[in-house]
């Protein structure tokens, strides 16, 4: 492991345009549950929601057809306002401050990268930190849905206010996707962390990488093909690895 950490540090030192592509494993180290693991959100017993398929509760269909159910689940399960960034988030922010890291591409919706200080973050699944009116587009702060006294929160214009999260059955946000693909295609080093690379289309974006070093940091070993002479896979805590290498 020590040799791998030294090699990772060497790759970082050599690189000037690093992009990080991250998934749920980055946030689980801050206590945010993932979706599908044995302790994940979809396996948490809750009598209020047990009759529903897990994906339905965060779907466009649920939002439209059963908005009260959608917002109750959202308030109970998606509130990350008190969650703090971990060493991985701070290490990535530090790499950006050093001029090494150019972008974070994240599948997470909790805003922890920004809380840690990262500036260039492409949130390809949206974020719980923003809300907007579906009719007039007026924006509302992160607290609005959680603190609304209405079961279904409404805008001043009378229409529903929703989270700026990409729900099941919805397309990924064009601007974030374009930014992510552009950043990955220009990178000289791509760090993939905390993801199983099974969520599509997001996982397909890494195929745009044509740079020098591909690094995978994940607790479980991935079968993704890498070049052993230029690339690296480390199976350990992403916070531990990045925190150690960057020094946060």
C-alpha positions as CSV (number, residue, x, y, z in Angstrom):
1,X,0.0,0.0,0.0
2,X,2.8,2.4,0.8
3,X,4.2,2.0,-2.7
4,X,0.9,2.7,-4.2
5,X,0.5,5.9,-2.2
6,X,3.9,7.0,-3.3
7,X,3.0,6.3,-6.9
8,X,-0.2,8.3,-6.5
9,X,1.7,11.2,-5.1
10,X,4.1,11.0,-8.0
11,X,1.3,11.0,-10.6
12,X,-0.3,14.0,-8.9
13,X,3.0,15.9,-8.9
14,X,3.4,15.2,-12.6
15,X,-0.1,16.3,-13.5
16,X,-1.5,19.8,-14.1
17,X,-5.1,19.0,-15.2
18,X,-6.6,16.5,-12.8
19,X,-10.3,15.7,-12.8
20,X,-12.1,13.7,-10.1
21,X,-15.1,11.5,-10.9
22,X,-16.8,10.4,-7.7
23,X,-19.8,8.4,-6.5
24,X,-21.7,7.5,-3.3
25,X,-18.6,6.1,-1.6
26,X,-17.2,9.6,-1.2
27,X,-20.2,10.7,0.8
28,X,-20.7,7.4,2.8
29,X,-17.5,8.3,4.7
30,X,-19.4,11.4,6.0
31,X,-22.3,9.2,7.1
32,X,-24.5,9.7,4.1
33,X,-26.1,6.3,3.2
34,X,-25.8,5.1,-0.4
35,X,-28.8,3.6,-2.1
36,X,-28.3,-0.1,-2.8
37,X,-25.9,-1.6,-0.2
38,X,-27.2,-3.7,2.6
39,X,-27.3,-0.6,4.9
40,X,-28.3,1.7,2.0
41,X,-31.3,3.9,1.7
42,X,-33.4,1.4,-0.2
43,X,-32.9,-1.3,2.4
44,X,-33.9,0.8,5.4
45,X,-37.2,-0.5,6.8
46,X,-39.8,2.3,7.1
47,X,-43.4,1.3,7.4
48,X,-44.5,4.6,5.7
49,X,-42.8,3.6,2.5
50,X,-42.5,-0.2,2.5
51,X,-45.3,-0.6,0.0
52,X,-43.5,1.4,-2.7
53,X,-40.6,0.3,-4.9
54,X,-37.5,2.2,-3.7
55,X,-36.8,3.9,-7.1
56,X,-40.4,5.0,-7.4
57,X,-40.1,7.2,-4.3
58,X,-37.4,9.3,-6.1
59,X,-39.0,9.2,-9.5
60,X,-40.7,11.8,-11.7
61,X,-43.8,9.7,-11.6
62,X,-44.0,9.8,-7.8
63,X,-43.4,13.6,-7.8
64,X,-46.2,14.1,-10.3
65,X,-48.8,11.5,-9.2
66,X,-48.2,11.3,-5.4
67,X,-46.4,14.5,-4.5
68,X,-47.2,14.3,-0.7
69,X,-45.5,10.8,-0.6
70,X,-42.6,12.1,-2.6
71,X,-41.9,15.1,-0.3
72,X,-42.4,13.1,2.9
73,X,-39.7,10.6,1.7
74,X,-37.5,13.5,0.5
75,X,-37.7,15.3,3.9
76,X,-37.1,12.1,5.9
77,X,-34.3,10.6,3.8
78,X,-32.5,13.2,1.7
79,X,-31.7,15.9,4.3
80,X,-27.9,16.3,4.4
81,X,-27.8,19.8,5.8
82,X,-26.0,18.8,9.0
83,X,-23.5,16.4,7.3
84,X,-19.9,17.5,7.3
85,X,-17.3,16.9,4.5
86,X,-14.7,14.3,5.1
87,X,-11.0,14.1,4.3
88,X,-11.6,13.2,0.7
89,X,-13.7,16.3,0.1
90,X,-11.1,18.5,1.8
91,X,-8.2,16.9,-0.1
92,X,-9.9,17.5,-3.5
93,X,-10.6,21.2,-2.5
94,X,-6.9,21.5,-1.5
95,X,-5.8,20.1,-4.9
96,X,-7.9,22.6,-6.6
97,X,-6.4,25.4,-4.6
98,X,-2.9,24.1,-5.5
99,X,-3.9,24.5,-9.2
100,X,-3.7,20.7,-9.8
101,X,-7.4,19.7,-9.8
102,X,-9.5,21.4,-12.5
103,X,-12.9,19.9,-11.8
104,X,-14.9,17.5,-9.7
105,X,-17.6,15.5,-11.5
106,X,-19.9,14.0,-8.9
107,X,-22.9,11.7,-8.9
108,X,-23.7,12.8,-5.4
109,X,-26.4,15.4,-4.6
110,X,-25.4,16.5,-1.1
111,X,-23.2,19.5,-1.8
112,X,-20.4,18.3,0.3
113,X,-17.7,19.2,-2.2
114,X,-18.8,22.8,-2.2
115,X,-19.0,22.8,1.6
116,X,-15.3,21.6,1.7
117,X,-14.3,24.5,-0.6
118,X,-14.4,23.1,-4.1
119,X,-15.4,25.6,-6.7
120,X,-15.6,23.8,-10.0
121,X,-18.1,21.0,-9.4
122,X,-20.3,19.4,-12.1
123,X,-23.3,17.8,-10.3
124,X,-24.5,15.4,-13.0
125,X,-27.4,14.2,-10.8
126,X,-28.3,17.6,-9.5
127,X,-28.3,18.8,-5.9
128,X,-30.5,19.1,-2.8
129,X,-28.9,22.5,-2.2
130,X,-31.2,24.2,-4.7
131,X,-34.9,24.3,-5.2
132,X,-37.1,26.0,-7.9
133,X,-40.7,26.6,-8.9
134,X,-41.8,24.3,-11.7
135,X,-43.8,27.1,-13.3
136,X,-42.0,30.4,-12.9
137,X,-38.5,29.1,-12.2
138,X,-38.1,31.2,-9.0
139,X,-35.3,29.7,-6.9
140,X,-35.5,28.8,-3.3
141,X,-32.8,28.0,-0.7
142,X,-31.8,24.6,0.5
143,X,-34.0,24.9,3.7
144,X,-37.2,25.7,1.9
145,X,-38.6,22.2,1.3
146,X,-37.5,20.9,4.6
147,X,-39.0,23.8,6.6
148,X,-42.2,24.3,4.6
149,X,-45.4,23.8,6.7
150,X,-47.1,22.4,3.6
151,X,-47.0,18.7,2.7
152,X,-46.3,19.9,-0.9
153,X,-44.4,23.1,-0.9
154,X,-45.6,25.9,-3.1
155,X,-44.1,29.0,-4.7
156,X,-45.5,32.6,-4.4
157,X,-47.1,32.0,-7.8
158,X,-49.0,29.0,-6.5
159,X,-47.1,26.3,-8.3
160,X,-45.0,23.5,-6.7
161,X,-41.4,24.0,-5.6
162,X,-39.2,21.0,-6.2
163,X,-35.6,20.1,-5.5
164,X,-33.0,20.5,-8.3
165,X,-32.3,16.8,-8.2
166,X,-32.4,14.6,-11.3
167,X,-35.2,12.1,-10.5
168,X,-35.6,8.7,-12.0
169,X,-37.2,9.0,-15.5
170,X,-35.6,12.4,-16.0
171,X,-32.7,13.4,-18.2
172,X,-29.4,14.5,-16.7
173,X,-28.8,18.3,-16.7
174,X,-27.3,19.3,-20.1
175,X,-25.0,22.0,-18.7
176,X,-23.5,19.8,-16.0
177,X,-23.0,16.9,-18.5
178,X,-21.4,19.1,-21.1
179,X,-19.0,20.5,-18.5
180,X,-18.2,17.1,-17.1
181,X,-17.5,15.5,-20.5
182,X,-15.4,18.5,-21.6
183,X,-13.3,18.5,-18.3
184,X,-12.7,14.7,-18.5
185,X,-11.7,14.9,-22.2
186,X,-9.1,17.5,-21.4
187,X,-7.7,16.0,-18.3
188,X,-4.1,14.6,-18.1
189,X,-5.1,12.6,-15.0
190,X,-8.5,11.1,-14.0
191,X,-9.1,10.0,-10.4
192,X,-12.2,7.8,-10.0
193,X,-13.3,7.4,-6.5
194,X,-16.1,5.8,-4.4
195,X,-18.1,4.4,-7.3
196,X,-18.9,1.0,-8.7
197,X,-19.2,2.5,-12.2
198,X,-22.5,0.8,-12.7
199,X,-24.8,3.8,-12.8
200,X,-25.4,4.9,-16.4
201,X,-25.2,7.1,-18.3
202,X,-22.9,8.8,-15.8
203,X,-20.3,6.0,-15.7
204,X,-20.0,6.2,-19.5
205,X,-18.4,9.7,-19.3
206,X,-15.1,8.3,-18.1
207,X,-14.6,6.9,-21.6
208,X,-13.8,10.4,-22.8
209,X,-10.6,10.3,-20.8
210,X,-7.5,10.1,-23.0
211,X,-4.9,11.4,-20.6
212,X,-1.8,10.0,-19.0
213,X,-2.9,8.4,-15.7
214,X,-6.1,6.8,-14.6
215,X,-6.4,6.2,-10.9
216,X,-9.2,4.2,-9.2
217,X,-9.7,4.5,-5.4
218,X,-12.5,2.3,-4.1
219,X,-13.0,0.0,-1.2
220,X,-14.0,-2.9,-3.5
221,X,-11.9,-3.8,-6.4
222,X,-13.3,-2.8,-9.8
223,X,-12.9,-4.9,-13.0
224,X,-12.4,-1.7,-15.1
225,X,-9.4,-2.2,-17.4
226,X,-6.3,-0.2,-16.6
227,X,-2.8,0.0,-17.9
228,X,-0.4,-1.2,-15.1
229,X,2.4,0.8,-16.4
230,X,0.6,4.2,-16.2
231,X,-2.5,3.6,-14.1
232,X,-3.3,2.6,-10.6
233,X,-6.0,1.0,-8.5
234,X,-6.1,1.4,-4.7
235,X,-8.7,-0.5,-2.7
236,X,-9.1,1.4,0.5
237,X,-11.0,4.3,2.1
238,X,-10.9,7.3,-0.3
239,X,-10.7,9.7,2.6
240,X,-7.8,7.9,4.1
241,X,-6.0,7.6,0.7
242,X,-6.5,11.2,-0.5
243,X,-6.1,12.7,3.0
244,X,-2.7,10.9,3.4
245,X,-1.4,11.8,0.0
246,X,-2.5,15.5,-0.1
247,X,-2.0,16.1,3.6
248,X,-5.3,17.3,5.1
